[in-house]
């Protein structure tokens, strides 16, 4: 039960009004009779000591002046003073450089000059000068000078000089010098010097020097040197040296060195070295070395070595090596090696090797090997006999040829066509 307000029975000759100033009564008389929560200042000491009354009426000391200047003042702060370094928390800053700050249990236990460590075990061991670690175990060990780690476990072990890791687990193990990792577990393990990883799990492990991965899981596994992967899961696994993948899942796995894939799922799997795929699903599966596919689903599946497919669906499936297909659906399915198809749906299905089809629906189906089809009829013109030259339309006349026309002759050995003039 709370005590009655003063005056008390053992204090005589002092009215309640006179007792409003604690200095008018001795501390010995007041102790045991204080009201709960009442503040009592002992002015008999220098500096004064502050007490608070408890439920038993006893006085408990809560503060005592230090006799010096304060670290910071509420008004003019120019005269504030205090330690050059600050440590707050169990075992924080046990070996702390000049002007360093360590806040949190075991934070900054071995801390360089001007370093900052905030959070449990942040910057705990061998934190470099000017380094910043914020978050539980951020910059835990061997954080290099000027490095920044923000987030639980960010830059946790051997973070390189001038590197930046922001996010839970970002740049967690062996982040290279001047590298940047932003996002949960971005650049998690062995991120190369000057590499950039932005997004969840971007550049997750083994990201090469100067590589760039932007997007969730972009360049996540073994991204090569100087590579660029932009888009969710772009260049996800084993992206080759200096390769470029832009778009969702572009160059997703085993993209060859110096290859380029732009568009969703472009160059998705097994894109060959120096190959180019531009457009959604272009060169999606097993695009050959130095092949080019431009357009929706161009060279989509098993495009041959040095083949070229330009146009929606051009060279879409099993385009032969060194074949050329230009136009929507040109050489769309099973275009033979060294063949050429130019025009919409030219040599669309099963064009033979070394065949040439030019024009709308020229040699559309099963064009024979080594044949030539030139079509301007506006409808399909097919030729299934090898070693033929087929042209339509050709103007027909009756009787003698019109003036100015001369006969043509063909040399079957050389393949030359000549005209005899009068």
C-alpha positions in Angstrom: 0.0 0.0 0.0 1.3 3.5 -0.8 2.5 5.6 2.1 0.5 8.7 3.2 1.9 12.0 1.9 4.3 13.9 4.2 4.7 15.1 6.9 5.4 11.7 8.5 5.1 10.7 12.2 8.9 10.6 12.7 9.4 14.0 11.1 8.4 16.9 13.4 8.3 20.6 13.1 8.2 20.7 9.3 4.9 21.4 7.5 3.9 19.7 4.3 4.2 22.9 2.4 7.8 23.4 3.7 8.7 19.9 2.5 8.1 20.7 -1.2 11.8 21.2 -1.5 13.6 18.0 -0.8 16.7 19.9 0.3 14.9 21.0 3.5 15.0 17.4 4.8 17.9 15.1 5.4 18.3 12.0 3.2 18.4 9.8 6.2 15.0 11.0 7.4 13.5 10.8 4.0 14.7 7.2 3.2 11.9 4.8 4.1 9.2 7.4 3.9 9.3 8.4 0.3 6.2 8.1 -1.9 6.4 5.6 -4.7 7.7 7.3 -7.9 8.8 10.5 -6.0 12.0 12.0 -7.1 14.5 13.1 -4.4 17.7 15.1 -5.1 20.5 15.0 -2.6 22.0 18.5 -2.8 24.5 17.7 -0.1 26.7 15.9 -2.6 28.7 17.4 -5.5 27.6 16.6 -8.0 24.0 16.0 -6.8 22.5 12.5 -6.8 19.0 11.6 -8.0 16.8 9.0 -6.2 13.3 7.6 -6.8 11.0 6.3 -4.2 9.8 2.6 -4.4 6.7 0.9 -3.2 8.3 0.4 0.2 9.1 4.1 0.6 12.8 3.5 0.2 15.0 5.6 -2.1 16.8 4.0 -5.0 19.6 5.9 -6.8 18.9 6.4 -10.5 21.5 8.9 -11.6 24.6 10.8 -10.5 26.4 13.6 -12.2 29.8 12.8 -13.7 31.4 16.0 -12.8 32.5 16.7 -16.5 30.9 18.0 -19.7 28.3 16.0 -21.4 28.7 14.2 -24.8 25.9 16.2 -26.3 23.7 19.1 -25.1 20.2 20.0 -25.9 21.0 23.5 -26.8 24.4 24.6 -28.0 26.3 21.5 -29.0 29.6 23.2 -29.8 30.9 22.5 -26.3 29.9 18.9 -26.1 32.7 16.3 -25.6 33.1 12.6 -25.3 35.1 9.7 -26.6 36.4 9.7 -30.1 35.1 6.2 -30.6 31.7 4.8 -29.5 30.9 1.2 -28.4 27.5 0.1 -27.2 26.6 -3.5 -26.4 28.2 -6.5 -24.8 31.8 -6.8 -25.9 31.3 -4.2 -28.6 34.3 -2.4 -29.9 36.8 -4.3 -27.7 39.6 -3.3 -30.1 38.4 -0.2 -31.9 40.1 2.2 -34.2 39.9 6.0 -33.9 36.5 7.5 -34.5 34.9 4.1 -35.0 31.4 3.2 -34.0 30.2 -0.2 -32.8 26.7 -0.8 -31.6 25.4 -4.3 -30.7 26.6 -7.3 -28.9 30.1 -8.2 -30.1 29.9 -5.6 -32.9 33.2 -4.2 -34.1 35.5 -6.2 -31.8 38.4 -5.6 -34.1 37.5 -2.4 -35.9 39.5 0.0 -38.1 39.6 3.8 -38.0 36.3 5.5 -38.9 34.5 2.1 -39.3 30.9 1.7 -38.4 29.3 -1.5 -37.2 25.7 -1.7 -36.1 24.0 -5.0 -35.2 24.8 -8.3 -33.5 28.4 -9.2 -34.5 28.4 -6.7 -37.3 31.9 -5.9 -38.4 33.1 -8.3 -35.7 36.5 -9.3 -36.8 39.1 -7.2 -38.8 36.7 -4.6 -40.1 38.6 -2.3 -42.3 39.0 1.5 -42.1 36.0 3.5 -43.3 33.9 0.3 -43.7 30.2 0.2 -42.9 28.4 -2.9 -41.6 24.7 -2.7 -40.6 22.7 -5.7 -39.7 23.2 -8.9 -37.8 26.6 -10.5 -38.8 26.9 -8.0 -41.6 30.6 -7.6 -42.5 31.3 -10.2 -39.8 34.9 -11.0 -40.7 37.5 -9.4 -42.9 35.4 -6.6 -44.3 37.8 -4.4 -46.3 38.3 -0.7 -46.3 35.5 1.4 -47.7 33.2 -1.6 -48.1 29.5 -1.3 -47.3 27.3 -4.2 -46.1 23.7 -3.6 -45.1 21.4 -6.5 -44.2 21.6 -9.6 -42.2 24.7 -11.6 -43.3 25.5 -9.1 -46.0 29.2 -9.0 -46.8 29.7 -11.5 -44.1 33.1 -13.0 -45.0 36.0 -11.4 -46.8 34.1 -8.5 -48.5 36.4 -6.7 -50.9 37.5 -3.1 -50.8 35.0 -0.5 -52.1 32.4 -3.2 -52.6 28.7 -2.8 -51.7 26.3 -5.5 -50.5 22.7 -4.6 -49.6 20.1 -7.2 -48.7 20.0 -10.3 -46.6 23.0 -12.5 -47.5 24.1 -10.1 -50.3 27.8 -10.5 -51.1 28.0 -12.9 -48.2 31.1 -14.8 -49.0 34.2 -13.5 -50.8 32.7 -10.5 -52.6 35.3 -9.0 -54.9 36.7 -5.5 -54.8 34.4 -2.8 -56.1 31.6 -5.3 -56.7 27.9 -4.4 -56.1 25.3 -6.8 -54.9 21.8 -5.6 -54.2 19.0 -7.9 -53.2 18.5 -11.0 -51.1 21.4 -13.3 -51.6 22.6 -11.4 -54.6 26.3 -12.1 -55.3 26.1 -14.6 -52.4 29.3 -16.5 -53.1 32.5 -15.6 -54.9 31.3 -12.5 -56.7 34.1 -11.2 -59.0 35.8 -7.9 -58.9 33.7 -5.0 -60.2 30.8 -7.3 -60.9 27.2 -6.1 -60.5 24.3 -8.2 -59.3 20.9 -6.7 -58.6 17.8 -8.7 -57.7 16.9 -11.8 -55.7 19.7 -14.4 -56.2 21.2 -12.4 -59.0 24.9 -13.4 -59.5 24.2 -16.0 -56.8 27.4 -17.9 -57.1 30.6 -17.7 -59.1 29.8 -14.4 -60.9 32.7 -13.4 -63.1 34.8 -10.3 -63.1 33.0 -7.2 -64.5 29.9 -9.3 -65.2 26.4 -7.7 -64.8 23.3 -9.5 -63.7 20.1 -7.6 -63.2 16.8 -9.4 -62.3 15.8 -12.2 -60.0 18.1 -15.2 -60.6 19.9 -13.5 -63.4 23.4 -14.8 -63.9 22.8 -16.9 -60.9 25.3 -19.7 -61.5 28.8 -19.4 -62.9 28.2 -16.3 -65.0 31.3 -15.6 -67.1 33.6 -12.7 -67.3 32.3 -9.5 -68.8 28.9 -11.0 -69.3 25.6 -9.1 -69.2 22.3 -10.7 -68.1 19.2 -8.5 -67.7 15.8 -10.0 -66.9 14.4 -12.6 -64.6 16.6 -15.8 -64.9 18.5 -14.3 -67.9 21.9 -16.0 -68.2 20.9 -18.1 -65.3 23.5 -20.9 -65.6 26.9 -21.1 -67.2 26.7 -17.9 -69.3 29.8 -17.8 -71.5 32.5 -15.2 -71.6 31.3 -11.7 -72.8 27.9 -13.1 -73.7 24.8 -10.9 -73.6 21.3 -12.0 -72.5 18.4 -9.6 -72.2 14.9 -10.7 -71.5 13.1 -13.2 -69.3 15.1 -16.5 -69.4 17.2 -15.3 -72.3 20.4 -17.3 -72.6 19.1 -19.2 -69.6 21.6 -22.1 -69.7 24.9 -22.8 -71.4 24.9 -19.6 -73.5 28.1 -19.7 -75.6 30.9 -17.1 -75.4 30.3 -13.9 -77.2 26.7 -14.9 -78.0 23.8 -12.5 -77.9 20.2 -13.3 -76.9 17.6 -10.6 -76.7 14.0 -11.4 -76.0 12.0 -13.7 -73.7 13.5 -17.2 -73.9 15.8 -16.2 -76.8 18.9 -18.4 -76.8 17.3 -20.2 -73.9 19.3 -23.4 -73.9 22.7 -24.3 -75.6 23.1 -21.2 -77.6 26.4 -21.5 -79.5 29.4 -19.3 -79.4 29.1 -16.0 -81.4 25.4 -16.8 -82.2 22.8 -14.1 -82.3 19.1 -14.5 -81.3 16.8 -11.5 -81.3 13.1 -11.9 -80.7 10.8 -13.9 -78.4 11.9 -17.6 -78.6 14.5 -16.9 -81.2 17.3 -19.5 -81.3 15.6 -21.0 -78.2 17.1 -24.5 -78.3 20.6 -25.5 -79.5 21.3 -22.6 -81.8 24.5 -23.3 -83.7 27.8 -21.6 -83.6 27.7 -18.2 -85.3 24.1 -18.6 -86.3 21.7 -15.6 -86.6 18.0 -15.7 -85.8 15.9 -12.6 -85.8 12.2 -12.6 -85.3 9.6 -14.4 -83.3 10.6 -18.1 -83.1 13.2 -17.6 -85.8 15.8 -20.4 -85.6 13.8 -21.7 -82.7 15.1 -25.3 -82.5 18.4 -26.7 -83.7 19.5 -24.0 -86.0 22.6 -25.0 -87.8 26.1 -23.7 -87.8 26.4 -20.2 -89.4 22.7 -20.4 -90.5 20.6 -17.2 -90.9 16.9 -16.9 -90.2 15.2 -13.5 -90.4 11.5 -13.2 -90.0 8.8 -14.6 -87.8 9.1 -18.4 -87.9 11.9 -18.3 -90.3 14.2 -21.4 -90.0 12.1 -22.3 -87.1 12.9 -26.0 -86.8 16.1 -27.9 -87.8 17.5 -25.3 -90.1 20.6 -26.7 -91.8 24.1 -25.4 -91.5 24.9 -22.3 -93.5 21.3 -22.1 -94.7 19.5 -18.8 -95.2 15.9 -18.1 -94.6 14.5 -14.6 -95.0 10.8 -13.9 -94.6 7.9 -15.0 -92.4 7.9 -18.9 -92.3 10.7 -19.1 -94.9 12.6 -22.4 -94.5 10.4 -23.0 -91.5 10.9 -26.8 -91.1 13.9 -28.9 -92.1 15.6 -26.5 -94.4 18.6 -28.2 -96.0 22.2 -27.3 -95.6 23.5 -24.4 -97.8 20.0 -23.7 -99.1 18.4 -20.3 -99.6 14.8 -19.4 -99.0 13.7 -15.8 -99.5 10.0 -14.7 -99.3 7.0 -15.5 -97.2 6.7 -19.3 -96.8 9.5 -19.9 -99.4 10.8 -23.5 -99.0 8.6 -23.7 -96.0 8.8 -27.5 -95.5 11.7 -29.9 -96.3 13.8 -27.8 -98.6 16.7 -29.9 -100.1 20.4 -29.2 -99.7 21.8 -26.4 -101.8 18.4 -25.5 -103.1 17.2 -21.9 -103.9 13.7 -20.7 -103.5 12.8 -17.1 -104.1 9.3 -15.6 -103.9 6.0 -16.1 -102.2 5.5 -19.8 -101.6 8.4 -20.6 -103.9 9.3 -24.3 -103.5 7.0 -24.4 -100.5 7.0 -28.2 -100.0 9.8 -30.7 -100.5 11.9 -28.7 -102.9 14.5 -31.0 -104.4 18.3 -30.8 -103.8 20.2 -28.4 -106.0 17.1 -27.0 -107.6 16.1 -23.4 -108.2 12.6 -22.1 -108.0 11.7 -18.5 -108.8 8.0 -17.8 -108.2 6.0 -14.7 -108.9 2.6 -16.4 -109.5 1.1 -15.5 -106.1 0.5 -19.2 -105.3 2.7 -22.1 -104.4 5.2 -23.3 -107.0 6.9 -26.6 -106.1 9.7 -28.6 -107.8 10.6 -32.0 -106.5 13.1 -32.9 -109.2 16.7 -32.4 -108.4 19.0 -30.2 -110.5 16.2 -28.2 -112.1 15.5 -24.5 -112.7 11.9 -23.6 -112.5 10.5 -20.1 -113.2 7.0 -18.9 -113.3 5.4 -16.9 -114.8 7.0 -16.8 -118.3 5.2 -14.9 -121.0 4.0 -17.2 -123.8 3.8 -16.1 -127.5 2.7 -17.9 -130.6 4.6 -17.9 -133.9 7.9 -16.0 -134.3 9.3 -14.2 -131.3 8.6 -10.5 -131.0 11.2 -8.1 -132.4 14.3 -7.7 -130.3 14.2 -11.3 -128.8 17.1 -13.7 -129.3 17.3 -17.4 -128.5 19.0 -18.5 -125.3 21.3 -21.5 -124.9 22.3 -23.5 -121.8 25.7 -25.2 -121.2 24.9 -28.3 -119.0 28.6 -28.6 -118.1 29.2 -25.1 -116.9 25.6 -24.2 -116.2 26.0 -21.0 -118.2 23.1 -19.4 -120.0 23.9 -17.3 -123.1 21.9 -15.3 -125.7 22.8 -15.3 -129.4 22.4 -11.9 -130.9 21.8 -11.5 -134.7 
